[in-house]
Every structure is written in structure tokens, then in C-alpha cells.
Amino acid sequence: MQQYLFHKIEDQPYLCTLVNKKVIKKDKNTILYQSRADISGSVVCHLGEVHLKRKAKGKIINSIKIQE
């Protein structure tokens, strides 16, 4: 997914990631973040795993895909 980053990885915020492609969900239980601003790309929000704290495994990436 790094090739789709809008900013370098060290410049990405910890709560979300901006990618230069459209992100689509793989299943109906996934809720995608939708920006109110007109952006060229998609924002992947990591808040869904924040409440898991140390148990978080970064599995959000398994619930989404990049539309080519």
C-alpha cells in the first residue's frame, strides 16, 4: 500500500493515512471514512482499532482494497 501514499510515511498522521486512490470496502461491516473536503484520494482511518490498544493487530488492511 506504500506506493499509494499521498505523503511520505514519516509525514502521515497516526490516526489516519491519505492515499491517492479510491479505497473500497470488502465487506458490509466495514465503515469507510468520508471526508467533507474535496480530496483527490481516500483517507484510511485507524480509529477502529484504537480502542483495542495493545491487542490491535492492524487488521483494518484486510477489510479494504484499493480500486485501480
C-alpha positions as CSV (number, residue, x, y, z in Angstrom):
1,M,0.0,0.0,0.0
2,Q,3.0,2.3,0.4
3,Q,3.1,3.1,-3.3
4,Y,-0.3,4.8,-2.9
5,L,0.6,7.1,0.0
6,F,-0.1,10.8,-0.7
7,H,2.7,11.9,1.7
8,K,5.8,10.1,2.8
9,I,5.2,7.5,5.6
10,E,7.0,9.6,8.2
11,D,4.7,12.6,7.4
12,Q,1.5,10.6,7.8
13,P,-0.6,11.3,11.0
14,Y,-1.0,8.4,13.4
15,L,-4.8,8.3,13.3
16,C,-5.3,8.2,9.5
17,T,-3.5,7.7,6.2
18,L,-4.1,9.6,3.0
19,V,-3.8,7.6,-0.2
20,N,-4.0,8.8,-3.8
21,K,-6.5,6.1,-4.9
22,K,-10.1,5.3,-4.0
23,V,-10.5,2.8,-1.1
24,I,-13.4,0.4,-1.2
25,K,-14.6,-2.0,1.5
26,K,-14.5,-5.7,1.1
27,D,-17.5,-6.5,3.4
28,K,-20.7,-4.8,4.6
29,N,-19.4,-4.5,8.2
30,T,-16.6,-2.1,7.3
31,I,-17.3,1.6,7.6
32,L,-15.2,3.9,5.4
33,Y,-14.3,7.4,6.4
34,Q,-15.7,10.0,4.1
35,S,-14.1,13.5,4.1
36,R,-16.3,16.5,3.9
37,A,-13.5,18.2,1.9
38,D,-13.0,17.6,-1.8
39,I,-9.8,15.5,-1.7
40,S,-8.2,13.5,-4.5
41,G,-7.9,10.1,-2.9
42,S,-9.1,8.4,0.2
43,V,-8.4,8.6,3.9
44,V,-7.9,5.3,5.8
45,C,-8.9,6.0,9.4
46,H,-7.3,3.8,12.1
47,L,-9.7,4.8,14.9
48,G,-11.5,1.5,14.5
49,E,-8.5,-0.3,16.2
50,V,-7.5,2.4,18.7
51,H,-9.9,1.1,21.3
52,L,-8.1,-2.3,21.2
53,K,-4.9,-0.7,22.5
54,R,-2.2,-3.4,22.8
55,K,-4.5,-6.1,21.3
56,A,-4.6,-4.2,17.9
57,K,-3.2,-6.2,15.1
58,G,-3.6,-3.7,12.2
59,K,-6.2,-5.9,10.5
60,I,-8.0,-2.9,9.1
61,I,-6.0,-3.5,5.9
62,N,-7.8,-6.9,5.5
63,S,-11.2,-5.1,5.3
64,I,-10.4,-2.7,2.5
65,K,-8.9,-2.7,-1.0
66,I,-7.5,-0.1,-3.4
67,Q,-9.6,0.5,-6.5
68,E,-7.2,0.5,-9.5
